Amino acid sequence: MIFDTHIHLNDEKLIENLDQEISEAREVGVSKFLCVGFDIESSKKAVQIADKYDCVFAAVGIIPTEHEQYDANTINEIRKIALSSKKVKAIGEIGLDYYWEKDDETKTIQKEMFLKQIDLANELNLPISIHARDSLSDILEILKKHPVKQAGIMHCYSGSTELAKEFVKLGYKIAFGGVLTFKNSKKTKEVFKDIGLENAVFETDAPYLSPEPNRGKINLPKYIADTVKFAANTYSFDLNELEKITFENSLNILHVEKNEK
């Protein structure tokens, strides 16, 4: 069994063929998905999809790159969406992204968004899904000063093993997707090897970041099986054991029951 802990079934590239995409993923062993929002509308869609499909759960939140959408009412909107369904299992994806915009004013706004959504996660007793790009040190500092009661998942982690272990100390799981299969992803491979399976989960980030051999194409939900098989083969894990451990990790961090619908 595989739990895709970060997927955008709410993206226009996937949403038109959801029955087929979900069915094909389930055929290769994917039994649960966390459909993640990145703004108000995508968060609403994530909940709608989760309410329609037994195997789908939702995360709702505002990604840092959407800071221009953020205003005094944004947190109230996210709260309403989060409370609209029991299928909401996390606040996300939230965090900091300094890749495109590095000015201090934007960083300040992003930090405010992050802190407000951490407060919301604690209010609702939910974990968080963290988007971090060129910002891991600031995120770690914030999480140490403003702990998230239920911790969460480091989505698409791209940092060092040393930093990964610091997040693990705070209770976070490290998510691995298609990047793990890339030939030039030496750092990601080292992190996977060094943090211990008990701290790892899998994700697609579909429709983005397809694993080999489909790199560069639209990432489909079923492709997560390629990433899991790559990990098993590369690190000499028994595939069934690898799936079992990471599936349990996903259930635990997202507080999802094995038979929950």
C-alpha positions as CSV (number, residue, x, y, z in Angstrom):
1,M,0.0,0.0,0.0
2,I,1.2,3.5,-0.9
3,F,0.0,6.8,0.6
4,D,0.7,9.8,-1.8
5,T,1.2,12.5,0.8
6,H,1.3,15.4,-1.6
7,I,-0.6,15.5,-4.9
8,H,-2.6,18.2,-6.8
9,L,-5.6,16.3,-8.0
10,N,-7.1,19.8,-8.0
11,D,-4.8,20.9,-10.8
12,E,-6.4,21.5,-14.2
13,K,-4.0,18.9,-15.8
14,L,-5.5,16.1,-13.7
15,I,-9.0,17.2,-12.6
16,E,-10.7,16.4,-15.9
17,N,-9.9,12.7,-15.7
18,L,-9.9,12.0,-12.0
19,D,-11.8,8.7,-12.2
20,Q,-9.2,7.3,-14.5
21,E,-6.2,8.8,-12.8
22,I,-7.2,7.5,-9.4
23,S,-8.2,4.1,-10.7
24,E,-4.9,3.7,-12.5
25,A,-3.0,4.7,-9.3
26,R,-4.9,2.3,-7.2
27,E,-4.1,-0.5,-9.7
28,V,-0.4,0.0,-8.8
29,G,-0.9,0.0,-5.1
30,V,-1.8,3.6,-4.1
31,S,-4.6,3.4,-1.6
32,K,-4.7,6.9,-0.2
33,F,-3.9,10.5,-1.4
34,L,-3.6,13.9,0.3
35,C,-4.8,16.4,-2.2
36,V,-3.1,19.7,-1.4
37,G,-4.4,23.2,-1.8
38,F,-2.2,26.2,-2.6
39,D,-4.7,29.1,-2.5
40,I,-8.4,29.6,-1.6
41,E,-9.9,28.1,-4.8
42,S,-7.6,25.1,-5.0
43,S,-8.2,24.4,-1.3
44,K,-12.0,24.4,-1.9
45,K,-11.4,22.0,-4.8
46,A,-9.2,19.8,-2.7
47,V,-12.0,19.4,-0.2
48,Q,-14.6,18.8,-2.9
49,I,-12.4,16.0,-4.4
50,A,-11.8,14.5,-0.9
51,D,-15.5,14.5,-0.2
52,K,-16.2,12.7,-3.5
53,Y,-13.5,10.0,-3.3
54,D,-13.2,7.7,-0.3
55,C,-9.4,7.3,-0.8
56,V,-8.7,11.1,-0.9
57,F,-8.0,13.5,2.0
58,A,-7.3,17.2,1.8
59,A,-4.9,19.8,2.9
60,V,-5.9,23.5,2.7
61,G,-3.7,26.6,2.8
62,I,-1.9,29.4,0.9
63,I,1.4,28.7,-0.6
64,P,4.0,31.5,0.0
65,T,4.3,32.4,-3.7
66,E,0.6,33.5,-3.6
67,H,1.3,36.2,-1.1
68,E,-0.5,38.8,-3.3
69,Q,-3.8,37.0,-2.5
70,Y,-3.1,37.3,1.2
71,D,-5.2,39.8,3.2
72,A,-6.8,40.3,6.6
73,N,-9.6,37.8,5.8
74,T,-7.5,35.0,4.3
75,I,-7.0,33.0,7.5
76,N,-10.7,33.1,8.1
77,E,-11.4,31.8,4.7
78,I,-8.9,28.9,5.2
79,R,-10.4,28.2,8.6
80,K,-13.9,27.9,7.0
81,I,-12.7,25.5,4.4
82,A,-10.8,23.4,6.9
83,L,-13.9,23.1,9.1
84,S,-16.2,22.3,6.2
85,S,-15.1,18.6,6.0
86,K,-13.7,15.9,8.2
87,K,-11.5,14.9,5.3
88,V,-9.2,17.9,5.9
89,K,-6.1,16.4,7.5
90,A,-3.5,19.2,7.2
91,I,-2.9,22.9,6.7
92,G,-0.8,23.2,3.5
93,E,1.0,23.8,1.5
94,I,2.5,26.6,3.5
95,G,6.0,27.9,4.1
96,L,8.6,30.2,2.6
97,D,9.8,30.5,-1.0
98,Y,12.8,32.8,-1.7
99,Y,13.6,31.4,-5.2
100,W,11.8,34.1,-7.3
101,E,11.5,37.0,-4.9
102,K,14.3,37.8,-2.4
103,D,13.4,41.3,-1.2
104,D,12.8,41.8,2.5
105,E,9.3,43.1,2.1
106,T,8.1,39.9,0.4
107,K,10.0,37.7,2.9
108,T,8.2,39.6,5.7
109,I,4.8,39.0,4.2
110,Q,5.6,35.3,3.6
111,K,6.7,34.9,7.2
112,E,3.5,36.5,8.4
113,M,1.4,34.1,6.2
114,F,3.4,31.1,7.5
115,L,3.0,32.1,11.2
116,K,-0.7,32.8,10.9
117,Q,-1.2,29.4,9.2
118,I,0.9,27.7,11.9
119,D,-1.4,29.3,14.5
120,L,-4.4,28.0,12.5
121,A,-3.0,24.5,12.4
122,N,-2.5,24.6,16.2
123,E,-6.0,25.9,16.7
124,L,-7.4,23.1,14.7
125,N,-4.9,20.5,16.0
126,L,-3.7,19.6,12.5
127,P,-0.3,18.9,11.0
128,I,1.2,21.1,8.3
129,S,2.6,20.4,4.8
130,I,5.6,22.6,4.3
131,H,6.8,24.2,1.0
132,A,10.4,25.3,1.4
133,R,12.5,26.8,-1.4
134,D,15.8,28.4,-0.7
135,S,14.4,29.0,2.8
136,L,15.1,26.0,5.0
137,S,17.1,27.8,7.6
138,D,14.4,30.4,8.2
139,I,11.7,27.7,8.3
140,L,13.6,25.7,10.9
141,E,14.1,28.8,13.0
142,I,10.4,29.6,12.9
143,L,9.4,26.0,13.7
144,K,11.7,26.0,16.7
145,K,10.3,29.3,18.0
146,H,6.7,28.5,17.0
147,P,6.2,24.7,17.4
148,V,3.4,23.0,15.5
149,K,1.7,20.7,17.9
150,Q,1.1,17.9,15.3
151,A,4.3,18.6,13.3
152,G,3.9,17.7,9.7
153,I,5.6,16.8,6.4
154,M,8.6,18.5,4.7
155,H,7.3,18.4,1.1
156,C,9.8,18.1,-1.7
157,Y,12.7,18.3,0.6
158,S,15.9,19.6,-1.1
159,G,18.2,20.3,1.8
160,S,21.1,18.6,3.6
161,T,21.0,15.5,5.7
162,E,22.0,17.6,8.7
163,L,19.1,19.9,8.3
164,A,16.7,17.0,7.6
165,K,17.7,15.5,11.0
166,E,16.8,18.8,12.7
167,F,13.3,18.7,11.2
168,V,13.0,15.0,12.2
169,K,13.9,16.0,15.8
170,L,10.9,18.3,15.7
171,G,8.7,15.4,14.7
172,Y,8.5,16.0,10.9
173,K,8.5,13.4,8.2
174,I,10.6,14.0,5.1
175,A,8.8,13.5,1.8
176,F,10.4,11.9,-1.3
177,G,9.1,12.2,-4.8
178,G,10.3,11.9,-8.4
179,V,13.4,13.9,-7.7
180,L,14.8,10.9,-5.8
181,T,15.0,9.0,-9.2
182,F,17.0,11.8,-11.0
183,K,20.6,11.0,-11.9
184,N,21.8,14.3,-10.5
185,S,19.9,14.1,-7.2
186,K,22.9,13.1,-5.1
187,K,21.8,15.1,-2.0
188,T,18.3,13.8,-2.0
189,K,19.6,10.2,-2.2
190,E,21.9,10.8,0.7
191,V,19.0,12.2,2.8
192,F,16.9,9.2,2.1
193,K,19.7,6.8,3.0
194,D,20.6,8.6,6.2
195,I,17.4,9.7,8.0
196,G,15.9,6.2,8.5
197,L,12.8,4.7,7.0
198,E,10.8,5.6,10.1
199,N,11.1,9.3,9.1
200,A,10.3,9.0,5.3
201,V,7.1,9.3,3.3
202,F,6.4,9.3,-0.4
203,E,4.7,11.8,-2.6
204,T,4.2,12.7,-6.3
205,D,3.6,16.4,-6.3
206,A,1.6,15.5,-9.5
207,P,1.2,16.9,-12.1
208,Y,4.8,18.1,-11.4
209,L,8.2,16.4,-11.0
210,S,7.6,13.1,-12.8
211,P,10.1,10.4,-11.8
212,E,12.3,8.6,-14.3
213,P,11.6,7.2,-16.9
214,N,8.9,9.9,-17.4
215,R,10.9,12.9,-16.3
216,G,9.8,16.0,-18.2
217,K,6.3,14.7,-18.8
218,I,3.1,15.4,-16.9
219,N,3.4,13.5,-13.6
220,L,0.5,11.1,-13.2
221,P,-0.7,9.7,-9.8
222,K,0.3,6.2,-10.8
223,Y,4.0,7.2,-11.3
224,I,4.6,7.2,-7.5
225,A,5.0,3.4,-7.8
226,D,8.1,4.1,-9.9
227,T,9.6,6.2,-7.2
228,V,8.9,3.6,-4.5
229,K,10.3,0.8,-6.6
230,F,13.4,2.9,-7.3
231,A,14.0,3.4,-3.6
232,A,13.5,-0.3,-2.9
233,N,16.0,-1.3,-5.6
234,T,18.6,1.4,-4.9
235,Y,18.7,0.8,-1.2
236,S,18.1,-3.0,-1.2
237,F,14.8,-2.7,0.7
238,D,12.1,-5.3,0.4
239,L,9.4,-3.5,-1.6
240,N,6.5,-4.7,0.6
241,E,8.3,-3.7,3.8
242,L,9.2,-0.3,2.4
243,E,5.6,0.3,1.4
244,K,4.4,-0.9,4.8
245,I,6.7,1.3,6.8
246,T,6.2,4.5,4.8
247,F,2.4,3.9,4.6
248,E,2.2,3.7,8.4
249,N,4.4,6.8,8.7
250,S,1.9,8.7,6.5
251,L,-1.1,7.5,8.4
252,N,0.5,8.5,11.7
253,I,1.7,12.0,10.8
254,L,-1.7,12.8,9.1
255,H,-3.8,11.1,11.8
256,V,-5.6,9.0,9.2
257,E,-7.0,5.6,10.3
258,K,-6.1,2.7,8.0
259,N,-9.7,2.1,7.1
260,E,-10.9,5.7,7.2
261,K,-12.9,7.0,4.3
